[in-house]
Structure formats: structure tokens, C-alpha cells
Amino acid sequence: MALNDESLQELKAELLDELAKEVPSKSVLSLRLAETRSADIGEVLEEMIEDDEELSAALTLLDILSAERAANVLGYLPGESQLEVVRELDDSQVLKLLEEMGSDERADLFNLLSEDRREALLRRMAHREREDLKRLASYEEGTAGAIMTSDYVSIASGMTVSQAMMRVRQTAPDAETVYQLYILDSDGELIGTMSLRQLMVARPGAIVDDIMIKDVISTRVDNAQEDVARIVAKYDLLALPVIDADDRMVGIVTHDDAMDVAESEATEDFHKGMSIGQLEDGVSRVPLWSLYRKRVFWLVLLVFANLFSGAGIAYFEETIAAQVALVFFLPLLIGSGGNAGAQAATLMVRGMATGDVGVKDWGKLLGRELLVAGSLGITMAIAVTPIGIMRGGEALAMVVAFSMVTIVLFGSLLGMCLPFVLERFKVDPATASAPLVTTLIDASGVVIYFSIATLLLS
């Protein structure tokens, strides 16, 4: 059973109480850890590692676990926590953990180590493991190669079903998943795939080439990880094979890793949508200086952008002096335009991130947004007109109504178009954030509102 936050705290207290005894019972600790899932142990250890006084307790608990279980738990820890653990272990202990970790997690941890530590560990590895680790660690961060694993089940072309079953039994213990099998030719090129179910129900003497699926969905090793996650989600794959420039299969990206990427990308886009830089860790763990640094740039930039709003107000001082009631509706109008623009920008950014829309759809979406935004503006204008009549009469109500329609329409179209413009210039569309859009509409909304007021009330 998965543990909730309260249960995890109880588990942590129980483990620390036992470790605080003069002679802790290793059997009690082992039994309690054996009853707990690796992910839950990882969450408890993460809290301990963050507290310097409890780091030794976390290391003791890891030492109690078998090498295989400890490596599994280590895989659930964030990179910084993994480094804290590894710094306290000697090379032989680290080597045991690396040998038991999945190839993708092994490469991730290896890349976090210092150059000297990497060289020391590589010298002690077997040739095959060393070359595999160096290859996986060499792929650029954010690509399919960086998140793939080389632990998969491959079957040679020409094998019979019975031979393939024997191959599955031999390689299954080390494979990330055995539910999807890959058929390779003599050059290592991917020529087909089949599920374990297909293999199990096939006639033992049948040739795998005759029953495999030849239309294989795959990705290149240098493709962006968000594209990989999108393919896995679109086709509902258990794993996606990865091929190199020579069409040789080099690994697979499993469904759980693809979903981790999707979550990470969604979080990154969400942060960008609020004009926050990418955080290196969770918001509760990232240093205060880093939080300040990631947020300050856009906030200061937008402060100066808001000066244009003040300049616009100053330019129309005479109009404002003649109709002081206009000021009452200013926050309402530019706020409505900013909200409409932020909504449109969010819809476009998310649509582009999921592949639902692209630059080619801009014309069609512009027409749709024009109709929707116009309807929204008219509806909001009708809602605010009675207030305009009460505050300043029919003339003022007309100014407010026309301004509402115009500002909402302008804000929505700006919010919709900005992500496409950024995409055109190879800038992340998520930069078309709500603060950026609302700031632009604030300045333009002031000019639109008072221009209409000057025109109609003069």
C-alpha cells in the first residue's frame, strides 16, 4: 500500500528511533524496510539527506539494504541527494550501486560526478559495462539518447519462436521491460517488433520474421525528449525504440521515463508561463538565491515596460481632467484585456506543446479567435454598460463599451499570435507568458481607451 505524508513521517520517526538506540537492531530495521516500497523509502531518505544531522542515518539504512534494493532506492532520489550519498561512499561501494542501477539511471548519476571520480570508476569497470556507460553518458541532455536505457530484449532475425523464448528467459532478469521484444538483423538494424503475448501464443517452430510487426514506430537518438514523450503518449506505447544515424537500435525509452519527461516539460512551461526561469530542483528544495535570480529578471523588465502605461496616461491628461469618471473604468478595461490575452496565450502555448496546433494552423486559428474574442468583448461590454450609465451617462457608457470590445479583441489576438511569432524566431513559445502579455496589453489598453474617449467625447 502506498504511504501518505503522515505515514511517511511515522516511518521516518520509527527508523530514527531505532537508529538512536545504543545498539540498533539490524533485523528490526531490515524487516521494516522490507515491508516498504522503494519509492517510499526514497522519499524518507531524501528528507534525511537534506538534514545534515540525519545524513549518517540515511547512509546506515542504505547499507542495510541489499545492493540491488539500495540501487533501486537511489534511483528515486533527486540528483543532488544522490551526490550527497555518493560523496560519503568509497569507489567500490559506488561501483556496486552503479552495477545494479538501470543503464539510464546509471548514466544520469555518472554525469553528476566529478571528472576524477568518473575516471576512477571507469578504470574498475568491465570493458562492456564501461563502453555502454560512456556511450549513454555522452548523449546531449534533453535528447532521446539521454533518457533511453540499453536494457531491452532483442531477438535475432531468423530465430524460431522457441529460440526466441529461450532468449527472453536469458535476458529478462536485466531488461527494463520484457513485454515488448525487438527483432534485429545481423547489422543490428531494427526490422520488426512483437509483444511477449504474440510470442507466447505462436507456434514453437514458426520464424519470428513471419509473425513480427514490420511497421515499427521509432525515434532517432538525437530527437528532443519532449517529442519522444509525445510519440509514446500518442501511440500508447510501452516503450519506444531508439535508433542511431546508421539505423542501428541503441536503446528504448520506457513509458514511465517518457511520462517523467512530460511532467518535467509541463512544469518548465508552467514556470515560463509565469516568467520564472527553469528551477534546478523542486520549489521547496531550491536555494533562496536561485529562486530570487530566476524571478527577478522578468519582474524588473516588466516594471520598465509598465512605464509605457504611465506615459500613455500622462499623454491624455486633458481628456482625463475633462472626464474624471474615465479613471474609474481604467483598471477594469485593461484587466479584462489582460485576462483575455493571457487565456488566449495559454491555450496556444499548451496546444503547441502537445502538438495539437502548429504554425501552419495560424490562419485558421486567427479567424476562430476573432469570432470568439469579438463575442467575449461584446458580452463584457453589455455587462459593464449599465455601470457606465450610472457613473457618467450614456456618452461615457458608449466609450467604455467600445473600449471593452476593442481592448478584449486586441488582447486576445495579441495573446494568440505572440506564441507563433516567438516560434517563428526560434524562441520557446512558453515565453509568451501571462505577465508579458498582460504588461503589453496594459500599455496598449491605456492608449486604446483614452483615444476612443478623446474621439467620442470631444
GIHU-V709002 format. One record per residue. N is the residue number from 1. RES is the residue in one letter. SS is DSSP state (~ for helix, > for strand, _ for the rest). Layout:
# GIHU-V709002
n->N res->RES ss->SS
n->N res->RES ss->SS
This chain:
# GIHU-V709002
n->1 res->M ss->_
n->2 res->A ss->_
n->3 res->L ss->_
n->4 res->N ss->_
n->5 res->D ss->~
n->6 res->E ss->~
n->7 res->S ss->~
n->8 res->L ss->~
n->9 res->Q ss->~
n->10 res->E ss->~
n->11 res->L ss->~
n->12 res->K ss->~
n->13 res->A ss->~
n->14 res->E ss->~
n->15 res->L ss->~
n->16 res->L ss->~
n->17 res->D ss->~
n->18 res->E ss->~
n->19 res->L ss->~
n->20 res->A ss->~
n->21 res->K ss->_
n->22 res->E ss->_
n->23 res->V ss->_
n->24 res->P ss->_
n->25 res->S ss->_
n->26 res->K ss->~
n->27 res->S ss->~
n->28 res->V ss->~
n->29 res->L ss->~
n->30 res->S ss->~
n->31 res->L ss->~
n->32 res->R ss->~
n->33 res->L ss->~
n->34 res->A ss->~
n->35 res->E ss->_
n->36 res->T ss->_
n->37 res->R ss->_
n->38 res->S ss->~
n->39 res->A ss->~
n->40 res->D ss->~
n->41 res->I ss->~
n->42 res->G ss->~
n->43 res->E ss->~
n->44 res->V ss->~
n->45 res->L ss->~
n->46 res->E ss->~
n->47 res->E ss->~
n->48 res->M ss->~
n->49 res->I ss->~
n->50 res->E ss->~
n->51 res->D ss->_
n->52 res->D ss->~
n->53 res->E ss->~
n->54 res->E ss->~
n->55 res->L ss->~
n->56 res->S ss->~
n->57 res->A ss->~
n->58 res->A ss->~
n->59 res->L ss->~
n->60 res->T ss->~
n->61 res->L ss->~
n->62 res->L ss->~
n->63 res->D ss->~
n->64 res->I ss->~
n->65 res->L ss->_
n->66 res->S ss->_
n->67 res->A ss->~
n->68 res->E ss->~
n->69 res->R ss->~
n->70 res->A ss->~
n->71 res->A ss->~
n->72 res->N ss->~
n->73 res->V ss->~
n->74 res->L ss->~
n->75 res->G ss->_
n->76 res->Y ss->_
n->77 res->L ss->_
n->78 res->P ss->_
n->79 res->G ss->~
n->80 res->E ss->~
n->81 res->S ss->~
n->82 res->Q ss->~
n->83 res->L ss->~
n->84 res->E ss->~
n->85 res->V ss->~
n->86 res->V ss->~
n->87 res->R ss->~
n->88 res->E ss->_
n->89 res->L ss->_
n->90 res->D ss->_
n->91 res->D ss->~
n->92 res->S ss->~
n->93 res->Q ss->~
n->94 res->V ss->~
n->95 res->L ss->~
n->96 res->K ss->~
n->97 res->L ss->~
n->98 res->L ss->~
n->99 res->E ss->~
n->100 res->E ss->~
n->101 res->M ss->_
n->102 res->G ss->_
n->103 res->S ss->~
n->104 res->D ss->~
n->105 res->E ss->~
n->106 res->R ss->~
n->107 res->A ss->~
n->108 res->D ss->~
n->109 res->L ss->~
n->110 res->F ss->~
n->111 res->N ss->~
n->112 res->L ss->~
n->113 res->L ss->_
n->114 res->S ss->_
n->115 res->E ss->~
n->116 res->D ss->~
n->117 res->R ss->~
n->118 res->R ss->~
n->119 res->E ss->~
n->120 res->A ss->~
n->121 res->L ss->~
n->122 res->L ss->~
n->123 res->R ss->~
n->124 res->R ss->_
n->125 res->M ss->_
n->126 res->A ss->_
n->127 res->H ss->~
n->128 res->R ss->~
n->129 res->E ss->~
n->130 res->R ss->~
n->131 res->E ss->~
n->132 res->D ss->~
n->133 res->L ss->~
n->134 res->K ss->~
n->135 res->R ss->~
n->136 res->L ss->~
n->137 res->A ss->~
n->138 res->S ss->_
n->139 res->Y ss->_
n->140 res->E ss->_
n->141 res->E ss->_
n->142 res->G ss->_
n->143 res->T ss->>
n->144 res->A ss->~
n->145 res->G ss->~
n->146 res->A ss->~
n->147 res->I ss->~
n->148 res->M ss->_
n->149 res->T ss->>
n->150 res->S ss->_
n->151 res->D ss->_
n->152 res->Y ss->_
n->153 res->V ss->_
n->154 res->S ss->>
n->155 res->I ss->>
n->156 res->A ss->>
n->157 res->S ss->_
n->158 res->G ss->_
n->159 res->M ss->_
n->160 res->T ss->>
n->161 res->V ss->~
n->162 res->S ss->~
n->163 res->Q ss->~
n->164 res->A ss->~
n->165 res->M ss->~
n->166 res->M ss->~
n->167 res->R ss->~
n->168 res->V ss->~
n->169 res->R ss->~
n->170 res->Q ss->~
n->171 res->T ss->~
n->172 res->A ss->~
n->173 res->P ss->~
n->174 res->D ss->~
n->175 res->A ss->_
n->176 res->E ss->_
n->177 res->T ss->_
n->178 res->V ss->_
n->179 res->Y ss->_
n->180 res->Q ss->>
n->181 res->L ss->>
n->182 res->Y ss->>
n->183 res->I ss->>
n->184 res->L ss->>
n->185 res->D ss->_
n->186 res->S ss->_
n->187 res->D ss->_
n->188 res->G ss->_
n->189 res->E ss->>
n->190 res->L ss->>
n->191 res->I ss->>
n->192 res->G ss->>
n->193 res->T ss->>
n->194 res->M ss->>
n->195 res->S ss->>
n->196 res->L ss->~
n->197 res->R ss->~
n->198 res->Q ss->~
n->199 res->L ss->~
n->200 res->M ss->~
n->201 res->V ss->~
n->202 res->A ss->_
n->203 res->R ss->_
n->204 res->P ss->_
n->205 res->G ss->_
n->206 res->A ss->_
n->207 res->I ss->>
n->208 res->V ss->~
n->209 res->D ss->~
n->210 res->D ss->~
n->211 res->I ss->~
n->212 res->M ss->_
n->213 res->I ss->>
n->214 res->K ss->_
n->215 res->D ss->_
n->216 res->V ss->_
n->217 res->I ss->_
n->218 res->S ss->>
n->219 res->T ss->>
n->220 res->R ss->>
n->221 res->V ss->_
n->222 res->D ss->_
n->223 res->N ss->_
n->224 res->A ss->>
n->225 res->Q ss->~
n->226 res->E ss->~
n->227 res->D ss->~
n->228 res->V ss->~
n->229 res->A ss->~
n->230 res->R ss->~
n->231 res->I ss->~
n->232 res->V ss->~
n->233 res->A ss->~
n->234 res->K ss->~
n->235 res->Y ss->~
n->236 res->D ss->_
n->237 res->L ss->_
n->238 res->L ss->_
n->239 res->A ss->>
n->240 res->L ss->>
n->241 res->P ss->>
n->242 res->V ss->>
n->243 res->I ss->>
n->244 res->D ss->_
n->245 res->A ss->_
n->246 res->D ss->_
n->247 res->D ss->_
n->248 res->R ss->>
n->249 res->M ss->>
n->250 res->V ss->>
n->251 res->G ss->>
n->252 res->I ss->>
n->253 res->V ss->>
n->254 res->T ss->>
n->255 res->H ss->~
n->256 res->D ss->~
n->257 res->D ss->~
n->258 res->A ss->~
n->259 res->M ss->~
n->260 res->D ss->~
n->261 res->V ss->~
n->262 res->A ss->~
n->263 res->E ss->~
n->264 res->S ss->~
n->265 res->E ss->~
n->266 res->A ss->~
n->267 res->T ss->~
n->268 res->E ss->~
n->269 res->D ss->~
n->270 res->F ss->~
n->271 res->H ss->~
n->272 res->K ss->~
n->273 res->G ss->~
n->274 res->M ss->_
n->275 res->S ss->_
n->276 res->I ss->_
n->277 res->G ss->_
n->278 res->Q ss->_
n->279 res->L ss->_
n->280 res->E ss->_
n->281 res->D ss->_
n->282 res->G ss->_
n->283 res->V ss->_
n->284 res->S ss->_
n->285 res->R ss->_
n->286 res->V ss->_
n->287 res->P ss->_
n->288 res->L ss->~
n->289 res->W ss->~
n->290 res->S ss->~
n->291 res->L ss->~
n->292 res->Y ss->~
n->293 res->R ss->~
n->294 res->K ss->~
n->295 res->R ss->~
n->296 res->V ss->~
n->297 res->F ss->~
n->298 res->W ss->~
n->299 res->L ss->~
n->300 res->V ss->~
n->301 res->L ss->~
n->302 res->L ss->~
n->303 res->V ss->~
n->304 res->F ss->~
n->305 res->A ss->~
n->306 res->N ss->_
n->307 res->L ss->~
n->308 res->F ss->~
n->309 res->S ss->~
n->310 res->G ss->~
n->311 res->A ss->~
n->312 res->G ss->~
n->313 res->I ss->~
n->314 res->A ss->~
n->315 res->Y ss->~
n->316 res->F ss->_
n->317 res->E ss->~
n->318 res->E ss->~
n->319 res->T ss->~
n->320 res->I ss->~
n->321 res->A ss->~
n->322 res->A ss->~
n->323 res->Q ss->_
n->324 res->V ss->_
n->325 res->A ss->_
n->326 res->L ss->~
n->327 res->V ss->~
n->328 res->F ss->~
n->329 res->F ss->~
n->330 res->L ss->~
n->331 res->P ss->~
n->332 res->L ss->~
n->333 res->L ss->~
n->334 res->I ss->~
n->335 res->G ss->~
n->336 res->S ss->~
n->337 res->G ss->~
n->338 res->G ss->~
n->339 res->N ss->~
n->340 res->A ss->~
n->341 res->G ss->~
n->342 res->A ss->~
n->343 res->Q ss->~
n->344 res->A ss->~
n->345 res->A ss->~
n->346 res->T ss->~
n->347 res->L ss->~
n->348 res->M ss->~
n->349 res->V ss->~
n->350 res->R ss->~
n->351 res->G ss->~
n->352 res->M ss->~
n->353 res->A ss->~
n->354 res->T ss->~
n->355 res->G ss->_
n->356 res->D ss->_
n->357 res->V ss->_
n->358 res->G ss->_
n->359 res->V ss->~
n->360 res->K ss->~
n->361 res->D ss->~
n->362 res->W ss->~
n->363 res->G ss->~
n->364 res->K ss->~
n->365 res->L ss->~
n->366 res->L ss->~
n->367 res->G ss->~
n->368 res->R ss->~
n->369 res->E ss->~
n->370 res->L ss->~
n->371 res->L ss->~
n->372 res->V ss->~
n->373 res->A ss->~
n->374 res->G ss->~
n->375 res->S ss->~
n->376 res->L ss->~
n->377 res->G ss->~
n->378 res->I ss->~
n->379 res->T ss->~
n->380 res->M ss->~
n->381 res->A ss->~
n->382 res->I ss->~
n->383 res->A ss->~
n->384 res->V ss->~
n->385 res->T ss->~
n->386 res->P ss->~
n->387 res->I ss->~
n->388 res->G ss->~
n->389 res->I ss->~
n->390 res->M ss->~
n->391 res->R ss->~
n->392 res->G ss->~
n->393 res->G ss->_
n->394 res->E ss->~
n->395 res->A ss->~
n->396 res->L ss->~
n->397 res->A ss->~
n->398 res->M ss->~
n->399 res->V ss->~
n->400 res->V ss->~
n->401 res->A ss->~
n->402 res->F ss->~
n->403 res->S ss->~
n->404 res->M ss->~
n->405 res->V ss->~
n->406 res->T ss->~
n->407 res->I ss->~
n->408 res->V ss->~
n->409 res->L ss->~
n->410 res->F ss->~
n->411 res->G ss->~
n->412 res->S ss->~
n->413 res->L ss->~
n->414 res->L ss->~
n->415 res->G ss->~
n->416 res->M ss->~
n->417 res->C ss->~
n->418 res->L ss->~
n->419 res->P ss->~
n->420 res->F ss->~
n->421 res->V ss->~
n->422 res->L ss->~
n->423 res->E ss->~
n->424 res->R ss->~
n->425 res->F ss->_
n->426 res->K ss->_
n->427 res->V ss->_
n->428 res->D ss->_
n->429 res->P ss->~
n->430 res->A ss->~
n->431 res->T ss->~
n->432 res->A ss->_
n->433 res->S ss->_
n->434 res->A ss->~
n->435 res->P ss->~
n->436 res->L ss->~
n->437 res->V ss->~
n->438 res->T ss->~
n->439 res->T ss->~
n->440 res->L ss->~
n->441 res->I ss->~
n->442 res->D ss->~
n->443 res->A ss->~
n->444 res->S ss->~
n->445 res->G ss->~
n->446 res->V ss->~
n->447 res->V ss->~
n->448 res->I ss->~
n->449 res->Y ss->~
n->450 res->F ss->~
n->451 res->S ss->~
n->452 res->I ss->~
n->453 res->A ss->~
n->454 res->T ss->~
n->455 res->L ss->~
n->456 res->L ss->~
n->457 res->L ss->~
n->458 res->S ss->_
